[in-house]
Amino acid sequence: MNAILDHVMMRVEDLEESLSWYQTHFGYEEVGRWEAETFTNVYLQVPDAHDEGALLELTYNHDGRTYDFGDAWGHIAVRVRDVYEAYDQLIEAGVSDYRDPDSCGGSYAFVRDPDGHEIELVERDYGEMWSLDHTMLRIEDAEEAIGWYTRKLDYDLFRREEFEDFALYFMKPGDAADEAMSVELTYNYDGRSYEMGDAWGHLAVRAEDLHASWETLMDRHAVDYRDPESCDDQYAFTKDCDGHEIELVER
């Protein structure tokens, strides 16, 4: 399987406000839109993105619902050259102060978008400014989760960080470019469980052949959640071992 991460989807309550926020502060461009009867999907990306760079999908449901964040999803992270300069730029532009670099040891920082999704700023010397670096998911069993992404999607564990009370595991395909988005699996040692909520939607991975990739996942005993036929043969969904939804999209 190719399984490069294609996009991460989050739900928003005011589409125009969210679009303006990402376009103003991150310089994102709208690169695609799907208008359905009951919802709208908008796809955003930095200009001059790498071929393997990921998109941000904003989903707006037309019924005016509100969302619960839960805690099974953590954040998205965007790339910056200097975390202090980037954070100050956002604060000066009116973004709310959330976790400044000093409170994070000087190596990263956090802001929130208008809906409350957490966005980490991480220093990287590759990729376009503000491009998506990783998406963080919380997991209940580190060995099981690492095994799921290794066996089901052929991902490699390329970085790990062990701390006093939690560990971080970063995974993506072994041949993926540096600029490709990775998944960060966060494991807390206290054995807690998590609520999925609905403010976050899914991660999507690329498939060169949707049906062949789906059959591979079924052969590897992935969850049959929404098969290609049930999605008009345009995409499909499985779930990882913690219940995070994973979409397959043909590119």
Backbone torsions as a table, in degrees:
resi	resn	phi	psi	omega
1	MET	NA	147.3	175.1
2	ASN	-79.6	-63.1	168.5
3	ALA	59.9	25.6	169.5
4	ILE	-58.1	139.1	178.5
5	LEU	-67.9	122.9	-175.0
6	ASP	-93.4	-44.9	179.1
7	HIS	-160.8	166.3	170.6
8	VAL	-123.8	135.7	-176.0
9	MET	-108.5	133.8	172.6
10	MET	-130.6	150.0	-179.7
11	ARG	-96.3	141.9	-177.2
12	VAL	-128.4	153.6	-177.1
13	GLU	-96.6	-21.3	177.7
14	ASP	-136.3	100.4	-172.6
15	LEU	-61.3	-46.4	-176.7
16	GLU	-64.8	-38.6	177.5
17	GLU	-64.1	-43.2	-179.3
18	SER	-67.3	-43.8	177.2
19	LEU	-58.5	-46.6	180.0
20	SER	-60.5	-40.2	-178.5
21	TRP	-62.5	-50.0	-177.3
22	TYR	-71.1	-34.3	178.7
23	GLN	-73.3	-36.9	-179.3
24	THR	-73.4	-48.2	-171.2
25	HIS	-88.9	-31.7	-178.6
26	PHE	-110.3	-6.2	-179.1
27	GLY	69.5	23.1	-178.1
28	TYR	-67.3	148.0	175.1
29	GLU	-110.5	144.0	173.5
30	GLU	-77.4	121.0	-176.7
31	VAL	-114.6	-1.7	177.8
32	GLY	-174.5	154.2	-179.7
33	ARG	-152.2	140.5	175.8
34	TRP	-127.9	113.3	178.8
35	GLU	-98.7	111.3	175.8
36	ALA	-107.0	176.7	-176.6
37	GLU	-65.8	-36.5	-173.2
38	THR	-114.0	-5.6	-178.4
39	PHE	-154.4	165.0	175.1
40	THR	-130.7	132.5	172.7
41	ASN	-110.5	131.0	176.4
42	VAL	-124.4	133.8	-178.1
43	TYR	-108.7	129.7	-176.2
44	LEU	-122.6	150.6	178.2
45	GLN	-160.2	156.2	176.2
46	VAL	-69.3	151.9	172.7
47	PRO	-62.3	151.5	176.8
48	ASP	57.3	34.4	-179.8
49	ALA	-66.0	149.7	174.3
50	HIS	-64.4	152.7	179.9
51	ASP	-56.9	-30.2	-180.0
52	GLU	-99.4	9.2	177.5
53	GLY	-70.0	145.5	-176.0
54	ALA	-89.4	158.0	176.9
55	LEU	-101.5	158.3	168.2
56	LEU	-106.3	123.3	177.8
57	GLU	-103.6	120.3	174.1
58	LEU	-100.0	125.3	179.1
59	THR	-110.9	124.6	179.0
60	TYR	-117.5	117.5	175.6
61	ASN	-89.2	134.4	-170.4
62	HIS	-75.1	-7.0	-174.8
63	ASP	-88.5	3.5	174.9
64	GLY	73.8	20.3	-178.6
65	ARG	-66.8	161.7	172.2
66	THR	-110.2	169.4	-170.8
67	TYR	-130.2	152.9	176.6
68	ASP	-108.6	129.9	-175.9
69	PHE	-76.7	-30.8	-170.8
70	GLY	59.5	-160.0	177.5
71	ASP	-142.7	11.2	179.0
72	ALA	-76.8	-23.5	173.4
73	TRP	-103.9	142.6	-178.8
74	GLY	-103.6	-69.6	-174.0
75	HIS	-164.6	169.3	162.4
76	ILE	-105.5	155.9	178.1
77	ALA	-123.8	139.2	178.0
78	VAL	-118.8	152.1	-174.9
79	ARG	-87.2	137.4	174.3
80	VAL	-136.6	162.6	178.4
81	ARG	-87.5	-38.5	179.2
82	ASP	-136.9	116.7	-172.3
83	VAL	-66.4	-34.0	178.8
84	TYR	-67.8	-45.9	179.9
85	GLU	-63.9	-42.6	-178.6
86	ALA	-65.6	-43.4	-179.8
87	TYR	-64.3	-44.7	179.0
88	ASP	-62.1	-38.0	178.7
89	GLN	-60.9	-43.0	-179.2
90	LEU	-68.5	-42.7	-179.8
91	ILE	-63.5	-42.9	179.2
92	GLU	-63.8	-26.7	179.5
93	ALA	-86.2	2.2	174.8
94	GLY	103.1	3.2	176.5
95	VAL	-71.1	139.8	-177.0
96	SER	-67.9	140.3	177.2
97	ASP	-71.0	122.6	-177.7
98	TYR	-120.4	-70.7	175.5
99	ARG	-135.6	105.1	-176.1
100	ASP	-77.1	167.3	-177.0
101	PRO	-57.8	-38.9	-179.0
102	ASP	-61.0	-36.4	179.9
103	SER	-73.1	-11.5	-179.1
104	CYS	-114.6	23.8	177.3
105	GLY	76.3	10.5	176.9
106	GLY	81.3	2.9	-175.5
107	SER	-108.2	-13.1	177.6
108	TYR	-159.5	177.6	178.5
109	ALA	-157.9	169.4	179.9
110	PHE	-134.4	142.8	166.2
111	VAL	-128.2	175.6	175.6
112	ARG	-127.4	145.8	175.9
113	ASP	-83.2	179.6	-175.5
114	PRO	-59.7	-24.3	179.8
115	ASP	-92.8	-6.0	179.2
116	GLY	98.9	2.0	175.3
117	HIS	-64.3	131.8	-179.9
118	GLU	-78.7	137.0	179.7
119	ILE	-129.0	118.8	179.4
120	GLU	-89.6	141.6	172.3
121	LEU	-102.9	121.4	-178.8
122	VAL	-125.0	139.2	-179.6
123	GLU	-80.2	126.0	177.0
124	ARG	-138.6	147.7	176.7
125	ASP	-102.1	18.6	176.7
126	TYR	-140.2	160.4	179.9
127	GLY	81.3	155.7	179.2
128	GLU	-69.4	149.6	175.8
129	MET	-55.7	133.0	178.8
130	TRP	74.6	3.1	177.8
131	SER	-69.5	155.3	-176.2
132	LEU	-72.0	126.3	-179.0
133	ASP	-98.4	-48.0	178.1
134	HIS	-159.0	165.8	172.6
135	THR	-122.4	131.1	-176.9
136	MET	-98.9	130.4	175.6
137	LEU	-121.4	141.7	175.5
138	ARG	-94.3	139.1	-174.0
139	ILE	-127.1	155.7	-176.8
140	GLU	-100.6	-19.0	179.4
141	ASP	-141.5	108.1	-173.5
142	ALA	-61.8	-47.0	-177.5
143	GLU	-62.6	-41.3	179.8
144	GLU	-65.2	-44.0	-177.5
145	ALA	-67.8	-44.7	177.2
146	ILE	-60.2	-41.4	178.4
147	GLY	-63.5	-37.5	179.9
148	TRP	-62.9	-50.5	-177.5
149	TYR	-69.0	-29.1	177.1
150	THR	-71.2	-49.6	-175.2
151	ARG	-78.2	-43.9	-174.4
152	LYS	-75.7	-40.9	-172.9
153	LEU	-113.6	1.8	-178.7
154	ASP	61.9	34.8	179.2
155	TYR	-82.2	154.0	174.2
156	ASP	-109.1	146.3	170.8
157	LEU	-86.1	108.5	-173.5
158	PHE	-106.6	-11.8	174.7
159	ARG	-155.6	141.8	175.8
160	ARG	-139.4	146.3	179.0
161	GLU	-136.0	119.9	-178.6
162	GLU	-105.7	129.0	179.9
163	PHE	-121.8	-176.5	-175.0
164	GLU	-63.4	-40.0	-175.0
165	ASP	-127.0	6.1	176.4
166	PHE	-158.6	167.6	178.5
167	ALA	-138.3	150.0	178.8
168	LEU	-119.4	134.7	179.3
169	TYR	-128.6	122.4	-177.2
170	PHE	-106.3	129.0	-173.7
171	MET	-136.7	146.2	170.4
172	LYS	-169.6	172.1	179.3
173	PRO	-57.3	142.6	-176.4
174	GLY	-61.9	-28.7	-178.7
175	ASP	-98.8	11.7	179.7
176	ALA	-71.0	148.5	176.5
177	ALA	-68.3	158.0	174.7
178	ASP	-55.4	-34.8	-175.4
179	GLU	-74.2	-11.7	178.1
180	ALA	-69.8	146.3	176.7
181	MET	-71.4	144.9	175.5
182	SER	-113.9	169.6	173.6
183	VAL	-107.9	130.4	176.5
184	GLU	-102.6	117.7	178.0
185	LEU	-96.7	120.4	-179.0
186	THR	-106.0	123.3	-179.0
187	TYR	-117.4	116.8	175.9
188	ASN	-91.6	134.5	-172.1
189	TYR	-74.4	-10.4	-172.9
190	ASP	-84.0	3.8	174.6
191	GLY	75.3	18.1	-178.6
192	ARG	-67.8	159.7	172.5
193	SER	-112.2	169.3	-170.0
194	TYR	-130.9	153.1	174.1
195	GLU	-103.8	135.1	-173.3
196	MET	-73.4	-37.8	-175.2
197	GLY	65.0	-173.5	179.5
198	ASP	-137.9	8.4	177.3
199	ALA	-73.9	-25.9	173.9
200	TRP	-103.6	145.1	-176.9
201	GLY	-103.1	-71.6	-174.3
202	HIS	-162.7	167.2	162.9
203	LEU	-100.9	148.1	177.0
204	ALA	-123.2	138.6	176.9
205	VAL	-117.7	149.7	-178.0
206	ARG	-81.7	141.5	175.9
207	ALA	-126.9	129.1	176.5
208	GLU	-69.2	-33.1	176.3
209	ASP	-138.0	110.8	-172.9
210	LEU	-57.0	-49.4	-174.6
211	HIS	-70.6	-38.2	178.1
212	ALA	-65.6	-41.9	178.8
213	SER	-65.8	-37.9	178.0
214	TRP	-63.8	-42.6	178.7
215	GLU	-63.1	-38.3	176.6
216	THR	-61.0	-44.3	178.3
217	LEU	-62.6	-41.0	178.8
218	MET	-65.7	-38.5	176.6
219	ASP	-63.2	-27.7	179.8
220	ARG	-94.3	13.2	174.1
221	HIS	63.4	35.7	170.4
222	ALA	-72.7	160.2	-179.4
223	VAL	-68.6	129.7	174.5
224	ASP	-85.1	91.6	-175.0
225	TYR	-95.6	-60.5	175.3
226	ARG	-138.2	104.7	-175.0
227	ASP	-76.5	167.8	-177.5
228	PRO	-55.5	-40.5	-178.1
229	GLU	-61.3	-38.5	-179.9
230	SER	-71.6	-12.5	179.4
231	CYS	-114.3	30.7	177.8
232	ASP	57.8	29.0	177.2
233	ASP	57.4	28.7	177.6
234	GLN	-104.7	-26.5	-178.2
235	TYR	-164.2	-179.2	178.5
236	ALA	-158.3	165.1	-179.1
237	PHE	-134.7	138.4	165.3
238	THR	-123.1	-174.8	174.6
239	LYS	-133.9	144.6	175.2
240	ASP	-78.0	-178.5	-173.3
241	CYS	-68.1	-14.8	176.6
242	ASP	-100.8	-0.2	176.4
243	GLY	96.5	2.3	175.6
244	HIS	-69.2	132.8	-179.1
245	GLU	-76.2	135.2	178.5
246	ILE	-123.8	117.8	179.5
247	GLU	-92.9	143.9	169.3
248	LEU	-105.0	127.7	177.2
249	VAL	-129.2	138.0	-178.6
250	GLU	-85.4	129.2	179.2
251	ARG	-125.1	NA	NA
